[in-house]
Amino acid sequence: MVYLWLALAVVFEVGWAMSMKLSDGFSKLLFTLATIAMYLLSVIFLALATKKMDIGTGYAIWAGCGVTMIAVIGVVYFKEPVTVLKVISLGLIVAASWG
């Protein structure tokens, strides 16, 4: 169950970040409400996961997976540029979160 809670925490982390972007600076009510709801769900599921997992490990996986998925979605969906620095930075984040 621990990894299910952690996976859900990551999914909702990605969801709130995307909703925040789509809220256009919190000017679109639906996306603003979605951001708040998914942020809370992300933290709740992270809290459930870290009841039985070291906080350092859980948080590192949550943050590393989340930032990587958000960056990939940014490139694919929002057409953000792919730079060498971005790729290297993401590689270091992933390596550090699993290392």
MOPAC internal coordinates of N, CA, C and O (Angstrom, degrees):
PM7 1SCF
backbone

  N    0.0000 0     0.00 0     0.00 0    0    0    0
  C    1.4581 1     0.00 0     0.00 0    1    0    0
  C    1.5230 1   112.12 1     0.00 0    2    1    0
  O    1.2310 1   120.69 1   149.70 1    3    2    1
  N    1.3252 1   116.30 1   -30.30 1    3    2    1
  C    1.4588 1   119.87 1  -176.70 1    5    3    2
  C    1.5295 1   110.94 1   -58.12 1    6    5    3
  O    1.2310 1   120.77 1   134.74 1    7    6    5
  N    1.3248 1   116.13 1   -45.26 1    7    6    5
  C    1.4675 1   118.35 1  -177.76 1    9    7    6
  C    1.5302 1   112.06 1   -74.61 1   10    9    7
  O    1.2310 1   120.01 1   154.79 1   11   10    9
  N    1.3108 1   117.59 1   -25.21 1   11   10    9
  C    1.4626 1   120.17 1   172.78 1   13   11   10
  C    1.5222 1   109.48 1   -66.53 1   14   13   11
  O    1.2310 1   120.27 1   133.90 1   15   14   13
  N    1.3463 1   117.10 1   -46.10 1   15   14   13
  C    1.4765 1   120.40 1   177.87 1   17   15   14
  C    1.5257 1   109.88 1   -60.44 1   18   17   15
  O    1.2310 1   120.78 1   137.18 1   19   18   17
  N    1.3252 1   116.11 1   -42.82 1   19   18   17
  C    1.4583 1   119.42 1  -179.20 1   21   19   18
  C    1.5321 1   111.35 1   -65.72 1   22   21   19
  O    1.2310 1   120.22 1   139.48 1   23   22   21
  N    1.3241 1   117.19 1   -40.52 1   23   22   21
  C    1.4719 1   120.71 1   178.10 1   25   23   22
  C    1.5280 1   110.55 1   -63.11 1   26   25   23
  O    1.2310 1   120.55 1   137.94 1   27   26   25
  N    1.3262 1   116.55 1   -42.06 1   27   26   25
  C    1.4690 1   119.63 1   177.61 1   29   27   26
  C    1.5181 1   111.27 1   -64.88 1   30   29   27
  O    1.2310 1   120.56 1   142.74 1   31   30   29
  N    1.3290 1   116.53 1   -37.26 1   31   30   29
  C    1.4692 1   120.26 1   177.24 1   33   31   30
  C    1.5241 1   110.31 1   -61.35 1   34   33   31
  O    1.2310 1   120.21 1   138.45 1   35   34   33
  N    1.3172 1   117.21 1   -41.55 1   35   34   33
  C    1.4686 1   121.47 1   178.92 1   37   35   34
  C    1.5279 1   110.51 1   -66.62 1   38   37   35
  O    1.2310 1   120.41 1   135.45 1   39   38   37
  N    1.3202 1   116.82 1   -44.55 1   39   38   37
  C    1.4708 1   120.48 1  -179.86 1   41   39   38
  C    1.5255 1   110.35 1   -59.08 1   42   41   39
  O    1.2310 1   120.41 1   134.84 1   43   42   41
  N    1.3297 1   116.82 1   -45.16 1   43   42   41
  C    1.4621 1   119.04 1  -179.77 1   45   43   42
  C    1.5289 1   112.04 1   -72.38 1   46   45   43
  O    1.2310 1   120.40 1   151.75 1   47   46   45
  N    1.3483 1   116.84 1   -28.25 1   47   46   45
  C    1.4655 1   119.20 1   174.33 1   49   47   46
  C    1.5265 1   110.10 1   -63.27 1   50   49   47
  O    1.2310 1   120.84 1   133.38 1   51   50   49
  N    1.3137 1   115.99 1   -46.62 1   51   50   49
  C    1.4676 1   120.61 1   178.06 1   53   51   50
  C    1.5303 1   109.69 1   -62.64 1   54   53   51
  O    1.2310 1   120.78 1   138.77 1   55   54   53
  N    1.3157 1   116.11 1   -41.23 1   55   54   53
  C    1.4601 1   120.46 1   179.88 1   57   55   54
  C    1.5139 1   113.20 1   -61.58 1   58   57   55
  O    1.2310 1   120.53 1   135.02 1   59   58   57
  N    1.3435 1   116.58 1   -44.98 1   59   58   57
  C    1.4714 1   116.95 1  -179.01 1   61   59   58
  C    1.5193 1   111.60 1   -68.99 1   62   61   59
  O    1.2310 1   120.21 1   146.16 1   63   62   61
  N    1.3259 1   117.19 1   -33.84 1   63   62   61
  C    1.4642 1   118.90 1   178.73 1   65   63   62
  C    1.5334 1   110.97 1   -66.15 1   66   65   63
  O    1.2310 1   120.76 1   138.11 1   67   66   65
  N    1.3300 1   116.14 1   -41.89 1   67   66   65
  C    1.4631 1   119.35 1   178.35 1   69   67   66
  C    1.5322 1   110.91 1   -66.97 1   70   69   67
  O    1.2310 1   120.51 1   138.81 1   71   70   69
  N    1.3390 1   116.62 1   -41.19 1   71   70   69
  C    1.4706 1   119.91 1   178.07 1   73   71   70
  C    1.5215 1   111.15 1   -63.66 1   74   73   71
  O    1.2310 1   120.82 1   142.68 1   75   74   73
  N    1.3287 1   116.05 1   -37.32 1   75   74   73
  C    1.4608 1   119.59 1   178.77 1   77   75   74
  C    1.5306 1   110.23 1   -62.40 1   78   77   75
  O    1.2310 1   120.82 1   136.29 1   79   78   77
  N    1.3193 1   116.04 1   -43.71 1   79   78   77
  C    1.4663 1   120.18 1   177.82 1   81   79   78
  C    1.5299 1   110.53 1   -61.71 1   82   81   79
  O    1.2310 1   121.15 1   135.08 1   83   82   81
  N    1.3320 1   115.40 1   -44.92 1   83   82   81
  C    1.4657 1   120.35 1  -177.96 1   85   83   82
  C    1.5291 1   113.10 1   -72.65 1   86   85   83
  O    1.2310 1   120.30 1   164.48 1   87   86   85
  N    1.3445 1   117.03 1   -15.52 1   87   86   85
  C    1.4736 1   119.92 1   179.72 1   89   87   86
  C    1.5236 1   112.07 1   -73.53 1   90   89   87
  O    1.2310 1   120.64 1   168.91 1   91   90   89
  N    1.3377 1   116.39 1   -11.09 1   91   90   89
  C    1.4663 1   121.38 1   178.61 1   93   91   90
  C    1.5276 1   110.85 1    55.68 1   94   93   91
  O    1.2310 1   121.69 1  -122.84 1   95   94   93
  N    1.3538 1   114.38 1    57.16 1   95   94   93
  C    1.4613 1   119.66 1   178.67 1   97   95   94
  C    1.5233 1   112.23 1    71.91 1   98   97   95
  O    1.2310 1   120.79 1  -146.63 1   99   98   97
  N    1.3256 1   116.09 1    33.37 1   99   98   97
  C    1.4669 1   123.62 1  -178.52 1  101   99   98
  C    1.5323 1   112.82 1    62.76 1  102  101   99
  O    1.2310 1   120.75 1  -151.65 1  103  102  101
  N    1.3175 1   116.17 1    28.35 1  103  102  101
  C    1.4649 1   119.61 1   178.53 1  105  103  102
  C    1.5314 1   112.58 1   -94.91 1  106  105  103
  O    1.2310 1   120.16 1   171.70 1  107  106  105
  N    1.3315 1   117.30 1    -8.30 1  107  106  105
  C    1.4683 1   121.56 1   177.65 1  109  107  106
  C    1.5238 1   107.71 1  -112.21 1  110  109  107
  O    1.2310 1   121.24 1   -67.04 1  111  110  109
  N    1.3213 1   115.23 1   112.96 1  111  110  109
  C    1.4570 1   121.85 1  -170.06 1  113  111  110
  C    1.5242 1   113.47 1   -57.74 1  114  113  111
  O    1.2310 1   119.46 1   133.98 1  115  114  113
  N    1.3197 1   118.64 1   -46.02 1  115  114  113
  C    1.4566 1   121.20 1  -177.03 1  117  115  114
  C    1.5290 1   111.39 1   -59.73 1  118  117  115
  O    1.2310 1   120.32 1   133.12 1  119  118  117
  N    1.3189 1   116.99 1   -46.88 1  119  118  117
  C    1.4617 1   120.19 1   179.65 1  121  119  118
  C    1.5295 1   111.56 1   -70.41 1  122  121  119
  O    1.2310 1   120.18 1   148.01 1  123  122  121
  N    1.3222 1   117.27 1   -31.99 1  123  122  121
  C    1.4617 1   120.66 1   176.17 1  125  123  122
  C    1.5304 1   110.32 1   -64.16 1  126  125  123
  O    1.2310 1   120.37 1   134.15 1  127  126  125
  N    1.3198 1   116.90 1   -45.85 1  127  126  125
  C    1.4688 1   121.05 1   178.37 1  129  127  126
  C    1.5249 1   111.26 1   -65.10 1  130  129  127
  O    1.2310 1   120.43 1   141.11 1  131  130  129
  N    1.3177 1   116.79 1   -38.89 1  131  130  129
  C    1.4649 1   120.69 1   177.34 1  133  131  130
  C    1.5245 1   110.46 1   -63.67 1  134  133  131
  O    1.2310 1   120.27 1   140.40 1  135  134  133
  N    1.3242 1   117.08 1   -39.60 1  135  134  133
  C    1.4641 1   121.40 1   177.94 1  137  135  134
  C    1.5163 1   110.30 1   -59.31 1  138  137  135
  O    1.2310 1   120.42 1   131.21 1  139  138  137
  N    1.3199 1   116.79 1   -48.79 1  139  138  137
  C    1.4616 1   121.44 1  -177.84 1  141  139  138
  C    1.5315 1   110.74 1   -63.39 1  142  141  139
  O    1.2310 1   120.36 1   132.86 1  143  142  141
  N    1.3267 1   116.91 1   -47.14 1  143  142  141
  C    1.4647 1   121.11 1  -178.55 1  145  143  142
  C    1.5284 1   111.48 1   -62.16 1  146  145  143
  O    1.2310 1   120.45 1   133.92 1  147  146  145
  N    1.3323 1   116.74 1   -46.08 1  147  146  145
  C    1.4648 1   119.34 1  -178.11 1  149  147  146
  C    1.5184 1   112.14 1   -71.20 1  150  149  147
  O    1.2310 1   120.11 1   148.69 1  151  150  149
  N    1.3207 1   117.39 1   -31.31 1  151  150  149
  C    1.4672 1   119.93 1   175.93 1  153  151  150
  C    1.5268 1   109.33 1   -62.99 1  154  153  151
  O    1.2310 1   120.65 1   132.68 1  155  154  153
  N    1.3102 1   116.37 1   -47.32 1  155  154  153
  C    1.4698 1   120.54 1   179.37 1  157  155  154
  C    1.5294 1   111.12 1   -61.54 1  158  157  155
  O    1.2310 1   120.41 1   135.29 1  159  158  157
  N    1.3212 1   116.82 1   -44.71 1  159  158  157
  C    1.4620 1   119.95 1   178.40 1  161  159  158
  C    1.5234 1   111.62 1   -62.59 1  162  161  159
  O    1.2310 1   120.20 1   140.99 1  163  162  161
  N    1.3146 1   117.23 1   -39.01 1  163  162  161
  C    1.4580 1   120.88 1   178.50 1  165  163  162
  C    1.5254 1   111.00 1   -61.29 1  166  165  163
  O    1.2310 1   120.56 1   134.40 1  167  166  165
  N    1.3082 1   116.53 1   -45.60 1  167  166  165
  C    1.4668 1   120.79 1  -179.49 1  169  167  166
  C    1.5274 1   110.63 1   -68.24 1  170  169  167
  O    1.2310 1   120.07 1   140.57 1  171  170  169
  N    1.3194 1   117.47 1   -39.43 1  171  170  169
  C    1.4743 1   120.68 1   178.23 1  173  171  170
  C    1.5234 1   110.60 1   -61.43 1  174  173  171
  O    1.2310 1   120.14 1   132.17 1  175  174  173
  N    1.3286 1   117.33 1   -47.83 1  175  174  173
  C    1.4660 1   119.74 1  -179.73 1  177  175  174
  C    1.5308 1   111.43 1   -67.49 1  178  177  175
  O    1.2310 1   119.85 1   145.12 1  179  178  177
  N    1.3184 1   117.90 1   -34.88 1  179  178  177
  C    1.4639 1   119.88 1   175.41 1  181  179  178
  C    1.5310 1   110.08 1   -64.30 1  182  181  179
  O    1.2310 1   120.33 1   139.63 1  183  182  181
  N    1.3142 1   116.98 1   -40.37 1  183  182  181
  C    1.4672 1   120.88 1   177.80 1  185  183  182
  C    1.5288 1   110.78 1   -63.09 1  186  185  183
  O    1.2310 1   120.40 1   138.96 1  187  186  185
  N    1.3252 1   116.84 1   -41.04 1  187  186  185
  C    1.4679 1   119.80 1   177.69 1  189  187  186
  C    1.5284 1   110.97 1   -63.49 1  190  189  187
  O    1.2310 1   120.77 1   137.86 1  191  190  189
  N    1.3251 1   116.14 1   -42.14 1  191  190  189
  C    1.4657 1   119.97 1  -179.76 1  193  191  190
  C    1.5281 1   111.43 1   -64.90 1  194  193  191
  O    1.2310 1   120.29 1   140.21 1  195  194  193
  N    1.3097 1   117.04 1   -39.79 1  195  194  193
  C    1.4684 1   119.48 1  -175.47 1  197  195  194
  C    1.5273 1   113.09 1   -82.31 1  198  197  195
  O    1.2310 1   120.11 1  -178.99 1  199  198  197
  N    1.3242 1   117.40 1     1.01 1  199  198  197
  C    1.4619 1   119.16 1   170.43 1  201  199  198
  C    1.5244 1   109.87 1   -64.99 1  202  201  199
  O    1.2310 1   120.55 1   146.97 1  203  202  201
  N    1.3447 1   116.55 1   -33.03 1  203  202  201
  C    1.4629 1   120.78 1  -177.08 1  205  203  202
  C    1.5241 1   112.66 1  -121.10 1  206  205  203
  O    1.2310 1   120.50 1  -168.95 1  207  206  205
  N    1.3137 1   116.66 1    11.05 1  207  206  205
  C    1.4657 1   121.66 1  -178.62 1  209  207  206
  C    1.5232 1   107.45 1  -132.26 1  210  209  207
  O    1.2310 1   120.49 1   -33.70 1  211  210  209
  N    1.3122 1   116.67 1   146.30 1  211  210  209
  C    1.4645 1   119.53 1   175.83 1  213  211  210
  C    1.5186 1   109.53 1   -58.12 1  214  213  211
  O    1.2310 1   120.49 1   -43.31 1  215  214  213
  N    1.3350 1   116.66 1   136.69 1  215  214  213
  C    1.4660 1   121.00 1  -177.80 1  217  215  214
  C    1.5274 1   111.31 1   -61.27 1  218  217  215
  O    1.2310 1   120.30 1   141.41 1  219  218  217
  N    1.3138 1   117.02 1   -38.59 1  219  218  217
  C    1.4672 1   119.99 1   179.84 1  221  219  218
  C    1.5122 1   111.99 1   -62.78 1  222  221  219
  O    1.2310 1   120.64 1   136.99 1  223  222  221
  N    1.3088 1   116.37 1   -43.01 1  223  222  221
  C    1.4619 1   121.37 1   179.25 1  225  223  222
  C    1.5252 1   110.81 1   -68.43 1  226  225  223
  O    1.2310 1   120.87 1   131.36 1  227  226  225
  N    1.3211 1   115.94 1   -48.64 1  227  226  225
  C    1.4647 1   120.07 1  -178.87 1  229  227  226
  C    1.5080 1   112.46 1   -61.42 1  230  229  227
  O    1.2310 1   120.92 1   134.61 1  231  230  229
  N    1.3281 1   115.85 1   -45.39 1  231  230  229
  C    1.4570 1   119.55 1  -178.51 1  233  231  230
  C    1.5279 1   111.23 1   -66.93 1  234  233  231
  O    1.2310 1   120.71 1   140.70 1  235  234  233
  N    1.3287 1   116.25 1   -39.30 1  235  234  233
  C    1.4691 1   119.74 1   179.93 1  237  235  234
  C    1.5245 1   111.24 1   -63.83 1  238  237  235
  O    1.2310 1   120.53 1   136.79 1  239  238  237
  N    1.3206 1   116.60 1   -43.21 1  239  238  237
  C    1.4681 1   119.65 1   178.52 1  241  239  238
  C    1.5253 1   110.14 1   -66.22 1  242  241  239
  O    1.2310 1   120.57 1   134.80 1  243  242  241
  N    1.3306 1   116.52 1   -45.20 1  243  242  241
  C    1.4717 1   121.96 1   179.60 1  245  243  242
  C    1.5282 1   110.55 1   -57.68 1  246  245  243
  O    1.2310 1   120.98 1   129.10 1  247  246  245
  N    1.3166 1   115.73 1   -50.90 1  247  246  245
  C    1.4669 1   119.96 1  -177.42 1  249  247  246
  C    1.5253 1   111.58 1   -68.92 1  250  249  247
  O    1.2310 1   120.40 1   135.23 1  251  250  249
  N    1.3287 1   116.83 1   -44.77 1  251  250  249
  C    1.4640 1   120.25 1  -177.92 1  253  251  250
  C    1.5188 1   112.96 1   -63.75 1  254  253  251
  O    1.2310 1   120.79 1   132.68 1  255  254  253
  N    1.3274 1   116.10 1   -47.32 1  255  254  253
  C    1.4708 1   119.75 1   178.24 1  257  255  254
  C    1.5253 1   110.71 1   -64.72 1  258  257  255
  O    1.2310 1   121.07 1   136.53 1  259  258  257
  N    1.3285 1   115.56 1   -43.47 1  259  258  257
  C    1.4602 1   119.93 1  -178.65 1  261  259  258
  C    1.5162 1   112.52 1   -61.31 1  262  261  259
  O    1.2310 1   120.62 1   130.02 1  263  262  261
  N    1.3230 1   116.43 1   -49.98 1  263  262  261
  C    1.4701 1   119.23 1  -177.01 1  265  263  262
  C    1.5265 1   110.80 1   -65.16 1  266  265  263
  O    1.2310 1   120.31 1   144.33 1  267  266  265
  N    1.3161 1   117.02 1   -35.67 1  267  266  265
  C    1.4589 1   119.81 1   178.85 1  269  267  266
  C    1.5260 1   111.35 1   -66.93 1  270  269  267
  O    1.2310 1   120.83 1   133.24 1  271  270  269
  N    1.3277 1   116.01 1   -46.76 1  271  270  269
  C    1.4668 1   119.53 1   179.86 1  273  271  270
  C    1.5250 1   111.12 1   -65.07 1  274  273  271
  O    1.2310 1   120.57 1   140.30 1  275  274  273
  N    1.3261 1   116.52 1   -39.70 1  275  274  273
  C    1.4649 1   120.10 1   178.94 1  277  275  274
  C    1.5255 1   110.48 1   -64.19 1  278  277  275
  O    1.2310 1   120.30 1   138.97 1  279  278  277
  N    1.3189 1   117.02 1   -41.03 1  279  278  277
  C    1.4649 1   120.06 1   179.38 1  281  279  278
  C    1.5295 1   111.11 1   -65.01 1  282  281  279
  O    1.2310 1   120.33 1   138.24 1  283  282  281
  N    1.3240 1   116.97 1   -41.76 1  283  282  281
  C    1.4680 1   120.27 1   179.08 1  285  283  282
  C    1.5319 1   110.04 1   -64.50 1  286  285  283
  O    1.2310 1   120.51 1   135.53 1  287  286  285
  N    1.3252 1   116.64 1   -44.47 1  287  286  285
  C    1.4685 1   119.89 1   178.09 1  289  287  286
  C    1.5266 1   110.17 1   -63.29 1  290  289  287
  O    1.2310 1   120.24 1   142.88 1  291  290  289
  N    1.3261 1   117.15 1   -37.12 1  291  290  289
  C    1.4627 1   120.48 1   177.34 1  293  291  290
  C    1.5204 1   111.67 1   -59.58 1  294  293  291
  O    1.2310 1   120.79 1   138.05 1  295  294  293
  N    1.3153 1   116.09 1   -41.95 1  295  294  293
  C    1.4679 1   120.61 1   179.75 1  297  295  294
  C    1.5268 1   110.90 1   -70.26 1  298  297  295
  O    1.2310 1   120.53 1   134.38 1  299  298  297
  N    1.3343 1   116.58 1   -45.62 1  299  298  297
  C    1.4658 1   120.50 1  -174.95 1  301  299  298
  C    1.5314 1   111.89 1   -75.93 1  302  301  299
  O    1.2310 1   120.43 1   130.50 1  303  302  301
  N    1.3254 1   116.79 1   -49.50 1  303  302  301
  C    1.4638 1   120.59 1  -172.46 1  305  303  302
  C    1.5261 1   113.08 1   -87.39 1  306  305  303
  O    1.2310 1   120.63 1   137.07 1  307  306  305
  N    1.3385 1   116.40 1   -42.93 1  307  306  305
  C    1.4634 1   120.05 1  -176.70 1  309  307  306
  C    1.5306 1   112.67 1   -96.07 1  310  309  307
  O    1.2310 1   120.47 1  -176.96 1  311  310  309
  N    1.3349 1   116.70 1     3.04 1  311  310  309
  C    1.4738 1   122.79 1   176.75 1  313  311  310
  C    1.5330 1   112.87 1    57.80 1  314  313  311
  O    1.2310 1   121.04 1  -142.80 1  315  314  313
  N    1.3368 1   115.61 1    37.20 1  315  314  313
  C    1.4676 1   119.85 1   176.28 1  317  315  314
  C    1.5223 1   108.80 1   -73.06 1  318  317  315
  O    1.2310 1   120.06 1   -29.14 1  319  318  317
  N    1.3220 1   117.50 1   150.86 1  319  318  317
  C    1.4660 1   119.72 1  -177.66 1  321  319  318
  C    1.5317 1   112.68 1   -71.37 1  322  321  319
  O    1.2310 1   121.38 1   -32.33 1  323  322  321
  N    1.3275 1   114.97 1   147.67 1  323  322  321
  C    1.4611 1   121.48 1   173.51 1  325  323  322
  C    1.5187 1   106.63 1   -99.61 1  326  325  323
  O    1.2310 1   121.00 1   -60.94 1  327  326  325
  N    1.3135 1   115.70 1   119.06 1  327  326  325
  C    1.4629 1   120.06 1   178.39 1  329  327  326
  C    1.5254 1   109.37 1  -118.09 1  330  329  327
  O    1.2310 1   121.17 1   -19.64 1  331  330  329
  N    1.3160 1   115.37 1   160.36 1  331  330  329
  C    1.4628 1   120.18 1   177.62 1  333  331  330
  C    1.5328 1   109.50 1   -59.95 1  334  333  331
  O    1.2310 1   120.14 1   136.94 1  335  334  333
  N    1.3187 1   117.33 1   -43.06 1  335  334  333
  C    1.4592 1   121.09 1   179.71 1  337  335  334
  C    1.5301 1   111.37 1   -60.77 1  338  337  335
  O    1.2310 1   120.13 1   139.41 1  339  338  337
  N    1.3227 1   117.36 1   -40.59 1  339  338  337
  C    1.4730 1   121.09 1   179.25 1  341  339  338
  C    1.5260 1   110.32 1   -64.09 1  342  341  339
  O    1.2310 1   120.34 1   134.82 1  343  342  341
  N    1.3166 1   116.96 1   -45.18 1  343  342  341
  C    1.4620 1   121.32 1  -178.79 1  345  343  342
  C    1.5322 1   110.58 1   -64.29 1  346  345  343
  O    1.2310 1   120.13 1   135.04 1  347  346  345
  N    1.3193 1   117.36 1   -44.96 1  347  346  345
  C    1.4660 1   121.19 1   179.13 1  349  347  346
  C    1.5327 1   110.51 1   -64.17 1  350  349  347
  O    1.2310 1   120.39 1   136.18 1  351  350  349
  N    1.3128 1   116.87 1   -43.82 1  351  350  349
  C    1.4608 1   121.25 1   179.88 1  353  351  350
  C    1.5265 1   111.34 1   -61.16 1  354  353  351
  O    1.2310 1   120.61 1   134.46 1  355  354  353
  N    1.3173 1   116.43 1   -45.54 1  355  354  353
  C    1.4551 1   120.15 1   178.94 1  357  355  354
  C    1.5267 1   111.13 1   -64.43 1  358  357  355
  O    1.2310 1   120.30 1   141.00 1  359  358  357
  N    1.3130 1   117.03 1   -39.00 1  359  358  357
  C    1.4592 1   121.14 1   177.07 1  361  359  358
  C    1.5252 1   111.60 1   -60.97 1  362  361  359
  O    1.2310 1   120.66 1   138.13 1  363  362  361
  N    1.3162 1   116.34 1   -41.87 1  363  362  361
  C    1.4616 1   121.02 1   177.99 1  365  363  362
  C    1.5341 1   111.56 1   -66.30 1  366  365  363
  O    1.2310 1   120.57 1   140.51 1  367  366  365
  N    1.3176 1   116.52 1   -39.49 1  367  366  365
  C    1.4753 1   120.43 1   178.63 1  369  367  366
  C    1.5248 1   110.30 1   -63.96 1  370  369  367
  O    1.2310 1   120.57 1   134.51 1  371  370  369
  N    1.3212 1   116.52 1   -45.49 1  371  370  369
  C    1.4612 1   120.41 1   179.35 1  373  371  370
  C    1.5232 1   110.54 1   -63.40 1  374  373  371
  O    1.2310 1   120.60 1   134.24 1  375  374  373
  N    1.3256 1   116.46 1   -45.76 1  375  374  373
  C    1.4588 1   120.17 1   179.80 1  377  375  374
  C    1.5310 1   111.26 1   -61.01 1  378  377  375
  O    1.2310 1   120.42 1   138.33 1  379  378  377
  N    1.3061 1   116.79 1   -41.67 1  379  378  377
  C    1.4655 1   120.34 1  -178.89 1  381  379  378
  C    1.5138 1   112.22 1   -69.83 1  382  381  379
  O    1.2310 1   119.94 1   144.70 1  383  382  381
  N    1.3359 1   117.72 1   -35.30 1  383  382  381
  C    1.4598 1   119.70 1  -177.26 1  385  383  382
  C    1.5263 1   112.03 1   -73.83 1  386  385  383
  O    1.2310 1   119.90 1   156.42 1  387  386  385
  N    1.3013 1   117.80 1   -23.58 1  387  386  385
  C    1.4670 1   120.48 1  -179.73 1  389  387  386
  C    1.5223 1   112.38 1  -104.91 1  390  389  387
  O    1.2310 1   120.55 1   173.46 1  391  390  389
  N    1.3294 1   116.55 1    -6.54 1  391  390  389
  C    1.4658 1   120.19 1  -175.11 1  393  391  390
  C    1.4600 1   117.25 1   -88.33 1  394  393  391
  O    1.2310 1   120.10 1   180.00 1  395  394  393

